[in-house]
Amino acid sequence: MCTVCGCGQGETKIEGQTHVHGSGHAHTHADGTTHSHSHNHEHHHDRPHHYGLGPAHAHAPGLSQARMVRIEQDILGQNNRHAAANRQRFREHGQFAVNLVSSPGSGKTTLLVETIRRLGDTTPLAVIEGDQQTQFDADRIRATGAIALQINTGKGCHLDAHMVGHALDTLDLADDSLVLIENVGNLVCPAAFDLGEAHKVVILSVTEGEDKPLKYPDMFHAADLMLLNKIDLLPHLRFDVARCMEYAHRVNPNLVVIQVSATSGEGLDAWIAWLRHGMEHAQAIRLETVAALKQRVAELEAQLRTT
């Protein structure tokens, strides 16, 4: 069991499978900057208790920094092997996979529902939903007519590449599909786990505060796109958009930002265009790979005829 955030052993359940995947593991997390558990009886209330020191950048009672680093390397190494297999599968089939990450309540599922509606029936897509329990979000997605598969992580606080690989086995998607992965609501753990996706997309709602990129820098550093969501609420909030974007670019200068509202529709055309561009690129890679294979087969056949 992870002594930092509580992610531990539990039954991961994937719809349509009897397979139960134990996703529990002890791992260090990408963000170890501030944790509020302290047994220091000196009351220094004017500064944080900083447990992110040392090579592991995290703190777990009873584990040395060196041991935590070894655990993290073992876990992430295994995960990265599964992620590489997922990525190869996506590449071979021209599938554009996006890993949607955010804190709970950012509006991921509502945004997904509107995204699916705007993409229309002509776009082949599927959604992999990650939550600790329930299949409410998968049901909401299926109500649009789209394919959705729920992964319940139990005590786990993020999806991993092994879970996604099993989900792909169940879905058996068509070539050139869009794969939208809605990760468990968490701005810490999913940052460290590659699922084989083309991009991480971090969703930040204007109701959360503009300082989130500085509080959870690893997630914003790992992402390629930030969707600043619920901008229709800006007239009712004290949220500084420029400051939020400055903080985000301080963490990740290359982060693309699109301001969106699933309610008003503002910014969604740009988001849809970004997805379509990614799908076209994935399809082009598949076609190039197929053409290269055909060319190689033709060359080998020619060599056989001359021998």
FENJOCOR-V562800 format. One line per field, one symbol per residue. ss: DSSP state (~ for helix, > for strand, _ for the rest). phi: phi as a letter, one per 20 degrees, with the letter a starting at -180 (. if undefined). psi: psi as a letter, one per 20 degrees, with the letter a starting at -180 (. if undefined). A space follows every 10 residues. Layout:
ss: ???
phi: ???
psi: ???
This chain:
ss: __________ >>>>_____> >>________ __________ __________ __________ ____~~~~~~ ~~~~~~~~~~ ~~~~~~~~~~ ~~~__>>>>> >>_____~~~ ~~~~~~~~~_ ____>>>>>> >____~~~~~ ~~____>>>> >>________ ~~~~~~~~~~ ~______>>> >>______~~ ~~______>> >>>>>_____ _~~~~_~~~~ ~~__>>>>>_ ~~~~~~____ ~~~~~~~~~~ ~____>>>>_ _______~~~ ~~~~~~~~~~ ~~~~~~~~~~ ~~~~~~~~~~ ~~~~~~_
phi: .feecnfbfa eeddgncefd dfefaebedf dcfcceebde eeeefebfee deenfelbcb gndfffffff ffffffffff fffffffffg ffdmeedcde caefnfngff ffgffffffm feefbbdddd bfbmcgffff fffenefbce ddemefdaec ffgfgfffff flffgmeedd defffaedff fedfdnffbe dedcefeeof eggefcffff ffedcdeeem ffegfdcdce fffgffffff fbfefeccec bfeenfnfff ffffffffff ffffffffff ffffffffff fffffed
psi: ppigiipapr oppppjqipp oojqqpqqqh okgppjopjo ipnmijqqoo jkqrhikrpp piprgghhgg ggggghgggh ghhhgghhgg ghjkpoppop qrrqjikggg ggghggghhr iioprqpopp qgrrkgghgh ghhiiqpqpp pojdiqjrqr hgghghghgg hmqqqkqpoo oorpopjfgi hiopjjqhqp opppqiihpi jghhhmhhgh hhqhppoork iiihijrmpo gggghggghh gnhjpppppr ohgiipihgh gghgghgggh ggghgghggg ghgggggggg hhhhhi.
